[in-house]
Amino acid sequence: MSALLVGAVTMPAVADPSPVIPSAGEVAAARAAAGDAASRVAALDAELTAARAALGAAQDRAAQAAEEFNAARAALEDRTAEAAEATASAIQSRAEADAAVLTLSQYAAEVFQGGGGLGQLDAFFGGDGPADVLDRAAGIEAVGAERARMMRDADAAKALAQTAEQIAVEARARQAEAAAALQVAAQRAQAGEDQAQAQAATQQVQSDQAIAQLATLRNTTVALERQRQAGLAEQERLRVEAENRRRAEEAARAAAAAAAKVAAEKAAAEKAAAARAAAAKAAAEQAARTAAATASKVTTTNPGTSGTSGSSTSTKTTTTPTPPPSGGAAAAIAFARAQLGEPYVWGGAGPNGWDCSGLTMVAWAQGGVRLTHGAIAQYAQTARVAIADLKPGDLVFYGRSPSTIHHVGLYIGNGQMIHAPRTGDVVRIASIYYMSDLMPSGGRP
């Protein structure tokens, strides 16, 4: 018995099976910590979204400045060509004026050598000008019709030369203004490019730091958090595109309704005009019949059927069908596809870097169409076509108005385009609704 008691006493103690229950304070602290972590995660997600948006805005501003540079460069090219043409015209006019004066001088010399005397020479060169000469010509026997004609020709040639030279001076002044504007545009474009690149570098550092914090807070890895941010960015892109599509469709419906109203008003006006013309014709015919009856003093007449009585006049409103894309569209698209993945470079027109209008310009050059390097100019150089009627090869433009267009892409069908987006990006395929200011009509080269 004693042994059993000793054994019982020396047996190890059994652990208390009852669970440990956290205190209310511990639960509250855990909840607060989880809430703080969730709030911090949400804040970091928002910071990354805002940083992406800010970088995109900076890149868009840089692209817009680049298109302003392209427009200024095209303007300088135009002004340079105008100045060269005006200068050449002035040189030609001056040469013709000099030749006319020389002819006049030679004739005067012949008169003098033939015994005409100084009085006759004064008819050529005296007074305040050819007008005074002609006033005195009638009183000087030596000045005949031929000499008067020669003086008029010389005077006209000199006046034309002076006008041409003034035009050339003004053209060169406009050229100088365009050159100055190009320099300013180039500085702005470069500043925009530098700012976008600096913001991209800053955003990358901030993004790396935020993603590392997210990995810690969510107990994941940096790689997983990068994938998660890419997914969030894609969701935001799809949301923006859907909203842009909705706005574009609303604008298209409004434009179609306005066009239909104009067409209906035009058709109604044409129908009313036709009805008035028919009524006037019928009245004139009736008046003619009445006059004929009165003249022949016939009391009973049977004018018969003229083919106009009781007839109705109607008009048919027709719309010119949108022409199909030119055969060069396939070549333009093929060229643009070959540039996929090449970098955006402001002012770039290949072969290894492109801006938006440089890409469309060179692409359509392969299709046999010459376009200017500039989105605004390309809008002016192409035929308008509704977004709903776009065909592959057409151009799509972005801006609030034709004068504020800042981007252009090459439509390839199914709501997609090939374009050179902006600084830091590459030539890619994207939805035409990727930006909110899609113009309501595209362009067909």
BELLIN-V549662 format. One record per residue. N is the residue number from 1. RES is the residue in one small letter. PHI is phi in degrees with one decimal (999 if undefined). PSI is psi in degrees with one decimal (999 if undefined). Layout:
N_RES_PHI_PSI / N_RES_PHI_PSI
This chain:
1_m_999_-43.7 / 2_s_-64.3_-35.8 / 3_a_-64.7_-41.0 / 4_l_-62.5_-38.1 / 5_l_-66.7_-39.8 / 6_v_-64.3_-42.9 / 7_g_-61.3_-38.0 / 8_a_-66.5_-37.4 / 9_v_-69.8_-35.6 / 10_t_-86.2_-2.1 / 11_m_-65.1_142.8 / 12_p_-66.0_150.0 / 13_a_-74.6_140.9 / 14_v_-84.4_135.6 / 15_a_-67.0_148.1 / 16_d_-70.9_117.6 / 17_p_-74.8_-6.5 / 18_s_-70.2_135.3 / 19_p_-69.4_156.3 / 20_v_-86.7_122.2 / 21_i_-102.9_120.5 / 22_p_-63.3_149.8 / 23_s_-75.4_164.6 / 24_a_-60.4_-34.7 / 25_g_-66.8_-40.2 / 26_e_-65.9_-40.2 / 27_v_-62.6_-44.3 / 28_a_-63.5_-39.2 / 29_a_-66.7_-41.2 / 30_a_-63.7_-44.0 / 31_r_-61.7_-41.7 / 32_a_-63.7_-41.0 / 33_a_-64.2_-43.1 / 34_a_-64.4_-40.9 / 35_g_-64.1_-41.5 / 36_d_-62.7_-41.2 / 37_a_-64.3_-44.2 / 38_a_-64.4_-40.0 / 39_s_-64.6_-39.0 / 40_r_-68.3_-38.8 / 41_v_-61.2_-46.4 / 42_a_-62.1_-40.3 / 43_a_-65.3_-41.1 / 44_l_-66.6_-39.6 / 45_d_-60.1_-43.3 / 46_a_-65.0_-39.8 / 47_e_-62.4_-42.4 / 48_l_-66.6_-39.8 / 49_t_-63.0_-44.9 / 50_a_-64.8_-38.2 / 51_a_-65.8_-40.5 / 52_r_-63.5_-41.9 / 53_a_-65.0_-42.1 / 54_a_-64.9_-40.1 / 55_l_-65.3_-43.0 / 56_g_-60.2_-40.9 / 57_a_-64.4_-41.7 / 58_a_-64.2_-40.3 / 59_q_-67.3_-37.3 / 60_d_-65.5_-40.3 / 61_r_-63.1_-39.5 / 62_a_-64.3_-41.6 / 63_a_-64.9_-39.1 / 64_q_-65.4_-41.2 / 65_a_-63.3_-35.3 / 66_a_-65.4_-38.6 / 67_e_-70.3_-32.2 / 68_e_-65.4_-37.3 / 69_f_-62.5_-43.8 / 70_n_-60.7_-41.8 / 71_a_-64.6_-41.0 / 72_a_-66.2_-37.4 / 73_r_-66.0_-42.0 / 74_a_-64.7_-38.6 / 75_a_-63.6_-41.2 / 76_l_-64.2_-40.0 / 77_e_-60.5_-42.6 / 78_d_-64.7_-45.7 / 79_r_-66.1_-34.3 / 80_t_-65.7_-42.8 / 81_a_-64.4_-41.0 / 82_e_-63.6_-42.3 / 83_a_-65.1_-40.7 / 84_a_-63.8_-42.1 / 85_e_-65.8_-43.1 / 86_a_-66.1_-39.8 / 87_t_-64.3_-43.0 / 88_a_-63.0_-40.2 / 89_s_-65.1_-39.0 / 90_a_-65.8_-41.3 / 91_i_-62.9_-43.6 / 92_q_-63.3_-43.7 / 93_s_-64.6_-39.7 / 94_r_-65.7_-39.0 / 95_a_-63.8_-40.8 / 96_e_-66.7_-38.1 / 97_a_-65.7_-43.5 / 98_d_-62.1_-39.3 / 99_a_-65.2_-39.8 / 100_a_-65.9_-41.0 / 101_v_-65.9_-40.0 / 102_l_-62.4_-43.2 / 103_t_-60.3_-42.9 / 104_l_-63.5_-41.9 / 105_s_-65.0_-40.9 / 106_q_-63.4_-39.6 / 107_y_-65.6_-41.3 / 108_a_-62.1_-40.3 / 109_a_-63.0_-40.4 / 110_e_-62.7_-39.5 / 111_v_-62.4_-44.2 / 112_f_-65.7_-44.5 / 113_q_-65.8_-24.5 / 114_g_-86.1_7.6 / 115_g_92.2_23.1 / 116_g_-71.7_-32.6 / 117_g_89.6_164.2 / 118_l_-66.4_-29.4 / 119_g_-61.6_-36.0 / 120_q_-73.7_-35.5 / 121_l_-62.4_-35.3 / 122_d_-61.9_-26.4 / 123_a_-65.8_-28.0 / 124_f_-83.8_-41.4 / 125_f_-118.8_-5.8 / 126_g_-80.4_176.2 / 127_g_73.8_-165.9 / 128_d_-90.8_-6.0 / 129_g_163.1_-180.0 / 130_p_-58.3_-29.0 / 131_a_-63.7_-44.1 / 132_d_-64.5_-36.3 / 133_v_-60.0_-45.8 / 134_l_-67.3_-33.2 / 135_d_-63.0_-35.8 / 136_r_-89.6_-11.4 / 137_a_-59.6_-36.9 / 138_a_-64.6_-24.0 / 139_g_-93.9_-0.7 / 140_i_-117.7_115.1 / 141_e_-61.2_-32.0 / 142_a_-69.6_-21.0 / 143_v_-88.3_101.2 / 144_g_-97.2_-173.0 / 145_a_-61.5_-38.9 / 146_e_-65.5_-43.7 / 147_r_-66.6_-37.0 / 148_a_-62.8_-41.3 / 149_r_-63.5_-42.2 / 150_m_-63.0_-37.6 / 151_m_-68.3_-39.3 / 152_r_-64.1_-42.0 / 153_d_-61.9_-43.4 / 154_a_-64.4_-42.0 / 155_d_-63.3_-45.0 / 156_a_-64.3_-40.2 / 157_a_-64.2_-42.0 / 158_k_-65.6_-40.0 / 159_a_-64.7_-41.8 / 160_l_-63.4_-40.5 / 161_a_-64.1_-41.9 / 162_q_-62.5_-41.9 / 163_t_-63.7_-45.8 / 164_a_-62.7_-38.6 / 165_e_-67.5_-37.1 / 166_q_-65.9_-41.3 / 167_i_-61.3_-40.8 / 168_a_-64.9_-41.1 / 169_v_-60.0_-45.5 / 170_e_-65.5_-38.9 / 171_a_-64.7_-40.1 / 172_r_-68.6_-32.1 / 173_a_-65.8_-41.7 / 174_r_-65.9_-34.1 / 175_q_-63.9_-43.1 / 176_a_-63.9_-40.1 / 177_e_-63.0_-42.0 / 178_a_-65.3_-37.2 / 179_a_-64.8_-41.4 / 180_a_-64.8_-41.1 / 181_a_-64.3_-37.3 / 182_l_-65.1_-39.4 / 183_q_-62.9_-43.1 / 184_v_-63.5_-43.9 / 185_a_-63.3_-38.1 / 186_a_-64.4_-40.6 / 187_q_-64.5_-41.4 / 188_r_-65.4_-42.0 / 189_a_-63.7_-43.0 / 190_q_-65.4_-40.1 / 191_a_-62.9_-41.9 / 192_g_-63.3_-41.0 / 193_e_-62.5_-45.8 / 194_d_-62.9_-42.4 / 195_q_-64.9_-41.7 / 196_a_-64.6_-41.6 / 197_q_-67.2_-39.5 / 198_a_-65.0_-41.4 / 199_q_-68.2_-33.6 / 200_a_-64.8_-41.3 / 201_a_-65.2_-44.1 / 202_t_-63.6_-43.1 / 203_q_-63.3_-35.6 / 204_q_-64.9_-43.0 / 205_v_-63.0_-47.9 / 206_q_-62.1_-38.8 / 207_s_-64.5_-43.3 / 208_d_-60.7_-43.2 / 209_q_-65.1_-44.2 / 210_a_-66.0_-39.5 / 211_i_-66.5_-37.6 / 212_a_-62.6_-41.5 / 213_q_-65.2_-40.6 / 214_l_-62.7_-40.3 / 215_a_-61.1_-39.3 / 216_t_-69.1_-47.7 / 217_l_-64.7_-36.2 / 218_r_-97.5_2.6 / 219_n_56.3_46.7 / 220_t_-122.8_-156.5 / 221_t_-116.6_162.2 / 222_v_-60.9_-40.2 / 223_a_-61.6_-44.1 / 224_l_-64.8_-38.6 / 225_e_-68.5_-34.0 / 226_r_-64.7_-42.2 / 227_q_-62.1_-40.2 / 228_r_-64.0_-42.7 / 229_q_-65.6_-36.7 / 230_a_-63.2_-39.5 / 231_g_-65.7_-41.6 / 232_l_-63.5_-40.1 / 233_a_-64.5_-39.4 / 234_e_-66.0_-40.5 / 235_q_-60.1_-43.0 / 236_e_-65.8_-39.7 / 237_r_-61.7_-44.5 / 238_l_-64.7_-37.5 / 239_r_-64.4_-44.0 / 240_v_-64.3_-43.1 / 241_e_-63.3_-40.3 / 242_a_-63.0_-40.7 / 243_e_-67.7_-41.7 / 244_n_-64.0_-39.3 / 245_r_-62.2_-43.6 / 246_r_-60.4_-45.0 / 247_r_-65.1_-41.4 / 248_a_-64.4_-40.1 / 249_e_-67.2_-38.2 / 250_e_-63.3_-43.5 / 251_a_-64.3_-38.6 / 252_a_-65.3_-41.2 / 253_r_-63.9_-42.0 / 254_a_-63.9_-41.9 / 255_a_-65.0_-39.9 / 256_a_-65.6_-40.1 / 257_a_-64.2_-41.5 / 258_a_-64.3_-41.6 / 259_a_-65.2_-39.6 / 260_a_-64.4_-37.7 / 261_k_-64.6_-44.7 / 262_v_-61.6_-42.9 / 263_a_-64.1_-40.8 / 264_a_-65.4_-42.5 / 265_e_-63.2_-40.1 / 266_k_-65.2_-42.5 / 267_a_-64.0_-41.0 / 268_a_-64.1_-41.2 / 269_a_-64.6_-41.2 / 270_e_-64.9_-40.2 / 271_k_-65.4_-41.5 / 272_a_-64.8_-41.5 / 273_a_-64.5_-40.8 / 274_a_-64.1_-40.1 / 275_a_-64.5_-41.1 / 276_r_-64.9_-39.7 / 277_a_-64.2_-40.9 / 278_a_-64.9_-41.8 / 279_a_-64.8_-40.9 / 280_a_-65.2_-39.5 / 281_k_-64.6_-44.0 / 282_a_-62.6_-41.1 / 283_a_-64.5_-40.7 / 284_a_-64.6_-40.9 / 285_e_-65.2_-39.7 / 286_q_-65.5_-40.4 / 287_a_-64.7_-38.5 / 288_a_-64.9_-41.5 / 289_r_-65.1_-40.6 / 290_t_-64.2_-43.0 / 291_a_-63.5_-40.3 / 292_a_-64.7_-40.1 / 293_a_-65.9_-39.5 / 294_t_-66.9_-41.5 / 295_a_-65.4_-38.0 / 296_s_-87.9_-1.9 / 297_k_52.4_41.7 / 298_v_-97.3_126.1 / 299_t_-84.0_-27.9 / 300_t_-123.5_124.2 / 301_t_-127.2_153.6 / 302_n_-128.6_85.3 / 303_p_-67.1_-10.7 / 304_g_74.4_-168.1 / 305_t_-99.6_127.1 / 306_s_-91.5_-10.9 / 307_g_87.7_-2.6 / 308_t_-112.1_-20.2 / 309_s_-66.6_130.0 / 310_g_75.6_2.8 / 311_s_-76.9_152.7 / 312_s_-115.1_144.2 / 313_t_-109.6_131.0 / 314_s_-133.3_154.9 / 315_t_-121.0_151.6 / 316_k_-119.8_119.2 / 317_t_-85.9_125.1 / 318_t_-117.3_148.0 / 319_t_-114.9_138.4 / 320_t_-70.1_123.6 / 321_p_-65.0_146.4 / 322_t_-67.0_125.9 / 323_p_-66.9_148.1 / 324_p_-69.5_160.6 / 325_p_-63.8_151.1 / 326_s_-69.3_163.5 / 327_g_-62.2_-17.1 / 328_g_-78.2_-6.5 / 329_a_-61.2_-41.5 / 330_a_-61.7_-41.2 / 331_a_-66.1_-39.7 / 332_a_-62.9_-44.4 / 333_i_-66.8_-42.9 / 334_a_-59.8_-41.3 / 335_f_-64.8_-45.2 / 336_a_-62.5_-39.0 / 337_r_-62.0_-36.1 / 338_a_-66.6_-16.5 / 339_q_-95.9_-0.4 / 340_l_-55.4_133.3 / 341_g_92.8_-11.8 / 342_e_-77.7_151.4 / 343_p_-75.1_152.8 / 344_y_-75.3_132.2 / 345_v_-137.6_123.3 / 346_w_-66.2_135.2 / 347_g_78.1_3.7 / 348_g_-80.2_137.3 / 349_a_-133.9_40.2 / 350_g_86.3_178.4 / 351_p_-84.6_-9.5 / 352_n_-117.5_6.7 / 353_g_-160.5_146.9 / 354_w_-142.0_146.1 / 355_d_-104.9_178.5 / 356_c_-61.6_-50.1 / 357_s_-77.7_-24.2 / 358_g_-65.4_-39.9 / 359_l_-65.2_-47.8 / 360_t_-67.7_-34.0 / 361_m_-63.3_-50.6 / 362_v_-72.1_-35.3 / 363_a_-60.4_-47.3 / 364_w_-74.6_-19.9 / 365_a_-62.5_-33.7 / 366_q_-66.9_-24.4 / 367_g_-91.1_6.0 / 368_g_86.1_16.1 / 369_v_-118.3_130.7 / 370_r_-93.8_121.9 / 371_l_-121.8_153.0 / 372_t_-80.4_150.5 / 373_h_-78.2_89.0 / 374_g_168.2_131.8 / 375_a_-66.1_-41.1 / 376_i_-63.3_-43.2 / 377_a_-64.6_-40.4 / 378_q_-66.1_-33.1 / 379_y_-62.5_-42.7 / 380_a_-70.3_-26.9 / 381_q_-88.7_-3.6 / 382_t_-117.9_158.5 / 383_a_-82.2_141.0 / 384_r_-71.2_137.9 / 385_v_-145.1_134.0 / 386_a_-62.7_149.4 / 387_i_-56.7_-38.1 / 388_a_-66.6_-19.1 / 389_d_-106.9_14.8 / 390_l_-60.7_142.6 / 391_k_-119.6_153.3 / 392_p_-54.0_133.0 / 393_g_103.4_-19.9 / 394_d_-67.6_161.8 / 395_l_-104.8_143.1 / 396_v_-116.0_142.2 / 397_f_-123.7_155.8 / 398_y_-129.8_130.4 / 399_g_163.7_167.2 / 400_r_-84.3_-17.3 / 401_s_-162.2_167.2 / 402_p_-57.7_-28.8 / 403_s_-84.0_-9.3 / 404_t_-116.4_16.8 / 405_i_-61.8_134.5 / 406_h_-131.2_0.0 / 407_h_-155.4_151.5 / 408_v_-146.4_145.3 / 409_g_-135.9_165.3 / 410_l_-103.6_114.4 / 411_y_-71.0_136.2 / 412_i_-122.9_4.5 / 413_g_105.6_161.6 / 414_n_56.5_34.6 / 415_g_72.5_17.1 / 416_q_-120.8_159.4 / 417_m_-142.4_162.2 / 418_i_-104.7_130.1 / 419_h_-152.7_161.9 / 420_a_-101.4_102.6 / 421_p_-67.7_-63.0 / 422_r_-173.0_175.8 / 423_t_-53.6_134.4 / 424_g_88.0_-4.4 / 425_d_-114.1_-178.0 / 426_v_-129.8_164.6 / 427_v_-60.1_128.8 / 428_r_-150.3_169.7 / 429_i_-94.6_134.3 / 430_a_-148.6_164.7 / 431_s_-68.1_143.7 / 432_i_-69.3_-10.6 / 433_y_-98.0_20.3 / 434_y_-71.5_-19.4 / 435_m_-119.2_156.1 / 436_s_-81.1_-16.8 / 437_d_-107.1_42.1 / 438_l_-60.4_127.0 / 439_m_-66.3_147.0 / 440_p_-68.6_-12.5 / 441_s_-138.5_144.2 / 442_g_-94.2_-165.2 / 443_g_-130.7_136.0 / 444_r_-111.3_112.7 / 445_p_-63.6_999
